[in-house]
Amino acid sequence: MLKINDLRVNYGGIEAVKGITFEVPEKNIVTLIGANGAGKSTTLRSIAGLVKPSSGSITFEGQELVGMDTPDIISKGIALVPEGRHVFPDMTVLENIKIGAYLRKDSLEDDINWVYSLFPRLRERSWQLSGTMSGGEQQMLAVARALMSHPKLIMMDEPSLGLAPLIVKDIFSIIKEINKQGVTVLLIEQNANMALHTADMGYVLETGTITLSGTGKELLADESVKAAYLGKKNK
Amino acid sequence: MKNTKNNRTIKYKLYSLGALLVTLLILGFLQVNSSQYSYQISILERSAIYAVVAVSMNLLTGFTGLFSLGQAGFMAIGAYIVAILTIPVEQRASVYYVNGISPAIANLQCPFWLALIIAGLVAAGIAALMGIPVLRLKSDYLAIATLGFSEIIRAVIAAPQLDRITNGSYGLKSIPGFPNLFVAFGLCALCILLMVLLINSSYGRVFKAIREDEIAAQAMGLNLFRYKQMAFIISSFFTGIGGGLLAMFMRSIDSKTFSINLTYDILLIVVLGGIGSITGSVLGAFLVTAGREWLRFFDNPLYIGGIQIPLFRSGFRMVVFSILLMVVVLFYSRGIMGNNEFSWAGLGRLVKGIPDRFTKKKQKGDNTL
């Protein structure tokens, strides 16, 4: 569905992504894991068109995305849940959700009910200002907002960031649920353990290059992944 | 339970209707006795016009998060266009007595409502052109760029090359005023109503999203530049109309009227009323404009027991006014209304809350309606 080929991104003189190639097959959950500064967020941002890559190609359902503007990319059916949630704090939950569907012209009623059924907590808080909610609730709202655009592919940048372990579990079970309903998921995580348990496919990113790839289970069993991300010592 | 809720909305609707009726009655009374109350009327009219400009500035600053200081420039454009298009042809010779009038505009005259719309459209058109480079700037830089623009407009209007159109430094006079009070206040109310409708539409939601978080707004697929441009154009449209209304109110204008001080007055109103609150801006416009006048007694010499109190002389009211402003900003740091809007329910809570403030000493009352 999404193919990335030899993608390179520079920030000034610094090369943040040094030629990565990977693929997100339809209806799968694919995760990119890696430490800070590995280039995970940069990769996502260049898929969404927020950063212009210096070379390489990104194709979505056969269409080249490099060079397109963000609104056009989003309207192709890609949604981005930005890192650190970025909900609109002084707007109500419902307003936030409606903004997510801004590119659509049809009736929203069914979809609002759909996201409320995924996140019953948000229905209770429909009229609350989203800035006053807890981190976990804001993350749920950010995901709900992204789903309102009816994406074929939803990209999430560290949904577990700064959340309590129990809430992280909730978020990941919702990610699985969303995937079951037919949405392809590209997940970026530092929480390698949770991410690899959830994902069908995983890629390990280190300082701008992909060093390892495989199914979630394979990577979980890999010694170097265990050592670097799961805190298990090599014996 | 649903019934009581319905009853309440009906009750509030009746209140609003009552308030509207009272306003109309007061206007009618003032209209009938206009010669007797001309001073009060002029304060109210100026307040209403400032309210239009303040709400349009709030649309940009409070709702879209673009801090622009170009209001005086757009008002100048609007005011001059209305003036040039409405001064009666037979009086033009006496207005342009020094430099003569350019033949291009000598016989150009149209009704005031058309002139106001043209004024708004020209201001919006200039905003559209200016927005292309300027809206790529952020926060303070945008403010500096628009401030510079406003000064350029003023300089251009006063330029000797345009003497035969703008009458240069002599300014324009004999501008026809409002036919009656209802027209003046009706036009102001209509402008504000249109902006309220815009803010409550889905466009308003997009504007707020840009204010709150540009990154997230972009990730939602919003075309940031397009909506910033749109907010800037709409705001300038109503600022231009506000300038035109000011010209009709003042009857004579010159380029000095539209100095940077005018922008600061509007900014003061917006900040005092609450950034992001329309009712706040309207309230602020009336408080600031009327407040300056009420405080006039500070300018008169005051004698207590035959001794003149030295502080009371002309200019002292501005000192008092400034101190009052500081007090308001200290205690209501987000403006009088914050970013809330007026509602009857909110007013009810406020009135009920007043006794609590005196009984519960420790509890800090929230300063929102």
Interface residues (C-beta under 8 A of the other chain):
Chain A: A48 L50 D69 T70 P71 I73 I74 S75 L80 V81 P82 H86 V87 F88 P89 D90 M91 E95 K98 I99 G100 Y102 L103 A142 R145 A146 S149
Chain B: S202 R205 V206 K208 A209 R211 E212 D213 I215 A216 A217 Q218 A219 M220 G221 L222 N223 G276 N339
